[in-house]
Amino acid sequence: MNQIKLSSLPNEAKLTVVQYLSVKDYLNLSETSRYWFNFIEKNVKYLPKWEVDEFSVRCSENSEGLECEAIFRGRKPTRIKKIQSKNGDELCTTFQRINVSHSLYFELKSPLNCTEILKENAKRVQQLALQISNTSNFTPEYFIDLISSLPRCEVLSLEMDGMDERNEGKLILQAIPILRHMEIRSLNSPFYFDGSALETLTERSSAENAIDCLVLSTAATSFSIESVRHFLENTVFLNYAFIQFSKIDGTFEAFVEMLLQIATFDSEPTRGIFCSFVVIINYTLICLNIGKFDTAPLHMS
């Protein structure tokens, strides 16, 4: 009796088989041969989407190329095995089959050609977290377009490295909608924030458009004491803020004097690797970490 190979079936029949495969079997099939990977990649738009609550992607480089791991959760946790490739094609093809409804987390330490797929899913989620360490194909214009249109998003976490143009921080802050929870960090290289970028965030907050929780961390940027004062006094927070400035253009003593004029100290300032202040301004708890001042702080005895 002659055996019929699955690959010899008409495309319609093969698609019917593939669409009923479990996630694990689907991925195993795509890795069976170059033929099946190419078939799935070419026809992925005809396959039904997986509706998931959460989708998490981590992608980094190693000696063999890219190492990608994706996890998505629906009614019960499902871990997709690690997908290794030199260009991330398998991950991008899998991502095309995903509809994310709640939380989307992307940690990319190497370029990945998934910008349009990411944008499509970001518009549906309530929580979006992006940690991008190589921005070669994630330009400031892309981020501005992405984050300026998040109709359902309530929580945004944004960490970026590799952007060093002085105006980029301000432009991206202008594009970010005022959300319930905002987390914005720069990594080792400056995702540039300065006093005018802080002022932009202040201008966009109000009693009707307040920030519930803010986590803001800046690298390789100096701030004047006056710009920090204006930001703390005039930005409208509801619950709390955690803010880390890499450098203040002024002394520790002058900074404390400024805080005493506008805030109540919830605890005594601490001096160490970071100078830490916990204050209450307009009934809001604000934690401040300062990397260094013009005059290096002394350690407490």
C-alpha positions in Angstrom: 0.0 0.0 0.0 1.4 3.3 -1.0 1.9 5.9 1.7 0.9 9.5 1.1 3.3 12.1 2.3 1.8 15.1 4.1 3.8 17.4 2.0 2.3 16.0 -1.2 -1.2 17.0 -0.3 -2.8 20.1 -1.8 -2.1 23.4 0.0 -5.7 23.6 1.2 -5.5 20.2 2.8 -2.1 21.0 4.4 -3.5 24.3 5.9 -6.5 22.4 7.3 -4.1 20.0 9.1 -1.8 22.8 10.3 -4.6 24.9 11.8 -5.7 22.2 14.2 -2.2 21.5 15.5 -1.4 22.3 19.1 1.2 25.1 19.8 3.9 22.5 20.5 3.1 20.4 17.4 2.9 23.5 15.3 6.4 24.6 16.3 7.8 21.2 16.0 6.4 21.0 12.4 7.9 24.4 11.5 11.3 23.1 12.6 11.1 19.7 10.9 12.5 21.0 7.6 13.0 24.1 5.6 10.1 23.1 3.4 7.6 23.2 6.3 9.0 26.4 7.7 8.7 28.1 4.3 5.2 26.7 3.8 4.0 28.1 7.2 5.8 31.4 6.8 4.2 31.9 3.3 0.7 30.9 4.5 0.6 32.1 8.1 -1.9 34.8 7.2 -4.4 32.1 6.3 -4.1 30.3 9.7 -6.4 31.2 12.6 -4.9 33.4 15.3 -4.3 32.2 18.9 -6.1 34.4 21.3 -3.9 34.9 24.4 -4.0 37.1 27.5 -0.3 37.6 27.8 2.7 37.3 25.4 6.3 37.7 26.5 9.3 37.7 24.2 13.0 37.7 25.0 15.6 37.9 22.2 19.3 38.1 22.6 22.5 37.3 20.7 24.8 34.4 21.5 27.7 32.6 19.7 25.2 30.8 17.5 23.1 33.7 16.5 19.9 34.8 18.1 18.3 33.0 21.0 14.6 33.7 21.2 12.1 32.7 23.9 8.4 33.3 23.8 5.8 32.6 26.5 2.1 33.2 26.2 -0.7 32.6 28.7 -4.3 32.0 28.1 -6.5 30.1 30.5 -3.4 28.3 31.8 0.3 29.0 31.4 1.9 27.7 28.2 5.6 27.9 27.7 6.9 27.7 24.1 10.3 26.1 23.9 13.2 28.4 23.1 13.5 29.1 19.4 17.0 29.6 18.1 17.8 31.2 14.8 20.1 33.6 13.1 17.5 36.1 12.1 14.5 35.5 14.3 12.3 34.3 11.4 10.7 31.6 13.5 9.7 34.0 16.3 8.3 36.5 13.8 6.2 33.9 12.1 4.9 32.6 15.4 4.1 36.2 16.5 1.9 36.6 13.4 -0.4 34.0 14.8 -0.9 35.8 18.1 -3.7 38.1 19.1 -2.8 39.6 22.6 -5.6 41.0 24.6 -4.1 42.1 27.9 -0.3 42.2 28.4 2.6 42.4 25.9 6.2 42.3 27.0 9.2 42.6 24.6 12.8 42.4 25.6 15.0 42.8 22.6 18.8 42.9 22.9 19.3 42.5 19.1 17.4 43.8 16.1 14.3 41.8 15.1 12.2 42.4 12.1 8.8 42.5 13.9 8.0 46.2 14.1 4.7 46.0 12.2 3.5 42.9 14.1 4.4 44.5 17.4 2.5 47.7 16.5 -0.6 45.7 15.5 -0.7 43.9 18.8 0.2 46.9 20.9 -3.1 48.6 19.9 -5.1 45.9 21.6 -3.4 45.5 25.0 -3.9 47.1 28.3 -0.3 46.7 29.5 2.7 47.2 27.2 6.3 46.8 28.3 9.2 47.4 25.9 12.9 46.9 26.8 14.9 47.7 23.7 18.7 47.6 23.8 19.4 47.8 20.1 17.3 50.4 18.3 18.7 50.0 14.8 15.2 49.2 13.4 13.3 50.8 16.2 13.7 54.5 15.3 12.3 57.4 17.4 9.7 57.9 14.7 8.6 54.3 15.1 8.2 54.7 18.9 6.3 57.9 18.5 3.9 56.4 16.1 3.5 53.3 18.3 2.9 54.9 21.6 0.8 57.8 20.4 -1.9 55.4 19.5 -2.6 53.0 22.4 -6.4 53.2 22.8 -6.7 50.5 25.5 -3.3 50.8 27.2 -3.4 51.7 30.9 0.1 50.7 31.9 3.2 51.5 29.9 6.8 50.5 30.7 9.4 51.8 28.3 13.2 51.1 28.5 15.4 52.1 25.7 19.1 52.2 24.9 21.1 53.6 22.0 19.2 56.8 21.4 21.4 59.8 22.0 19.9 62.7 20.1 19.1 65.5 22.4 15.6 66.0 21.3 14.4 62.4 21.2 13.4 62.1 24.9 11.2 65.2 24.6 9.6 64.0 21.3 8.7 60.6 22.7 7.4 62.1 26.0 5.1 64.4 23.9 3.8 61.3 22.1 3.1 59.2 25.3 -0.5 59.5 26.4 -0.9 60.2 30.1 -1.7 56.8 31.5 -2.7 55.3 34.8 0.8 53.9 35.3 3.9 55.1 33.4 7.3 53.6 33.7 10.0 55.2 31.6 13.7 54.3 31.9 16.8 54.9 30.0 19.5 52.2 30.0 23.3 52.6 29.7 23.2 55.0 26.9 21.3 58.2 27.2 17.7 58.1 26.0 17.9 61.8 26.4 15.7 63.6 29.0 16.5 67.1 30.1 14.6 69.9 31.9 12.5 70.7 28.9 11.5 67.0 28.6 10.4 67.0 32.2 8.4 70.2 31.6 6.7 68.5 28.7 5.4 65.8 31.0 4.3 68.4 33.6 2.4 70.4 31.0 0.5 67.3 29.9 -0.7 66.3 33.4 -3.6 67.9 35.1 -6.2 67.2 37.7 -8.4 65.6 35.0 -5.4 63.9 33.4 -3.3 62.9 36.4 -0.6 60.2 36.5 -1.6 57.5 39.0 1.9 56.0 39.3 5.2 57.1 37.7 8.6 55.4 37.6 11.1 57.6 35.8 14.8 56.8 35.5 17.3 58.8 33.5 21.0 58.1 32.5 23.8 60.4 31.4 21.7 63.5 31.8 22.1 66.5 34.2 19.2 68.4 35.7 19.2 71.8 37.3 17.7 72.1 40.8 15.1 74.5 39.4 13.9 72.1 36.7 13.5 69.4 39.3 11.6 71.7 41.6 9.2 72.8 38.8 8.6 69.2 37.9 7.9 68.1 41.5 5.7 71.0 42.3 3.5 71.1 39.2 3.2 67.5 37.9 -0.1 66.0 39.0 0.3 62.6 40.7 -2.5 60.6 42.4 -0.6 57.9 44.3 3.2 57.8 44.1 6.3 58.5 42.0 9.7 56.9 42.0 12.2 59.1 40.2 15.9 58.6 39.6 18.1 61.3 38.3 21.7 60.5 37.3 23.1 63.9 38.1 22.0 67.2 39.7 23.7 70.4 38.8 24.0 71.7 42.4 25.2 70.6 45.8 23.5 68.1 48.1 22.8 70.9 50.6 21.2 73.1 48.0 19.0 70.2 46.9 17.9 69.5 50.5 17.1 73.2 51.0 14.9 73.2 47.8 13.0 70.1 49.1 12.4 71.7 52.5 10.6 74.6 50.7 8.1 72.4 48.8 7.9 69.1 50.6 7.5 67.3 53.9 10.2 64.6 54.6 8.7 61.2 55.3 12.1 60.0 56.5 15.6 61.2 56.8 17.7 61.5 53.6 20.2 58.7 53.1 23.6 59.1 51.5 25.5 56.3 49.8 26.0 55.1 46.3 22.7 57.0 45.6 21.3 59.8 47.7 17.8 58.9 48.6 14.9 61.1 49.6 11.3 60.1 50.5 9.1 63.2 50.6 5.4 64.1 50.4 4.3 66.8 48.0 0.7 67.7 47.5 -0.3 64.5 49.5 1.7 62.3 47.1 4.6 60.1 48.3 7.6 60.7 46.0 10.9 58.7 46.2 13.9 60.4 44.7 17.3 58.7 44.0 20.1 61.0 42.9 23.3 59.5 41.4 25.6 62.4 42.1 25.7 66.1 42.7 28.2 68.7 41.7 29.8 68.2 45.1 30.1 64.4 45.8 28.1 63.5 48.9 29.9 62.2 51.9 28.9 58.8 53.3 27.1 58.9 56.6 29.2 57.9 59.6 
